[in-house]
Amino acid sequence: MSSERSWTVYRTRFLVHARQLSEPLVFIDILGREHSGEPGDYLVESSDGLRRITPRHLFEDIYVPVHDSSGTLLQPRGSCQSRSPGVLVPHSPPQRVTASA
């Protein structure tokens, strides 16, 4: 995942941070669950710091970007760095998980 891509703030019932994937991404979260996505899908970080991948068609149907009163897209304050060990850090290169035979 390119480090130039910035996070955008979206809302549903809860606020989340998300960015659209520009390349395939596979990772294991801190709960041991495997997540995988393709270009166009979204990497979503919830307020508790957990990350998941949401397919593009679902994400764009559910989430609405948050704008300020001037119409500017809101971006998170500070950097989105991992809060817990084992959580994918946004600027880390994608990790490929392969099955052993």
N, C-alpha and C positions, 0 to 999 in steps of 0.2 A: 504494500500500500504506500503510495507516494506521500512523503512528509509535507508536501506543499498543500495538500488538501486540508481545509479547515473544517472544524465542527460547525454545525448549524443547529440552532435551538428549534425544536418542534413541540407541538402540544397535542394532546388528546385530552383525556381527563387529567393526566399527569404530564409534567414537563419531562422531556428526555433530550439528550444530545444524540445526534446521529450524523453520519457521513456516508455518502454513497461510495460503494466499492468501485475501484477502477481496474481491479484485477482479482482473480480468485483468492479466497482467504479461507483457511482452515485453522481452528485453534481449539484448545481444551480450556474450559472455564475453571474457576476455583472449586466448583462443585463436581468436577470430573466429567462434565458433559461436553461432547464434541459439537462444534458449530462449524458450518461451512456455508460459503456463499460465492456467488459468481458476480462478475462485473454488472453493475446496475442495482444489485441488492444493497441493503443498508446495514451498517454496523451501528447498533443502538446501545447507548449506555443509559441505564436508569439511575434514579437519584441515589440508590444504594451502592452504585459503582459496578453492578453486574452488567456484563455485556452479552449481547446475543446478535444474531444476524436475522433480519426480517426480509423476506422476498420483496422485490420491488413492487409487484402488483398489490400486495397487502399493505406495505408501508404507505404508498402514495394514495391508497384508498382511505386509510385511517388517520394519518398524521397531517397536520397543517403547520407550515413554518410560522414562527412567531416574529412579528415586525413591531418596531417601536412606533410612536406617534408620527414620526416623519416618514414612515414607510421603509426604514432601513431594517434589513434582516438582523435579528439579534444573534450575537455570538456569545459563547460562554466566557465568563471572566477568568483570567489566568489560563494556565495550561491544563489540559485534560490528561493528567498523569494517573497512573495506576494507584489505587488506594490500598490494594490488598495484594499480597504475594500471589502469583499465579494468574493474575488478570492480564490480558493482552494490553500492552502499552500502545497508544495510537501510532507512535512513530517507529515501532518495531517492524522489521520485515515480516511478511506472512510466513506462517509455519505450516508446512505440509505434513499431514499425518498419513502414513502408509501402513497398510496391513501387512503383518508378517505371515509368511506361509508356514 
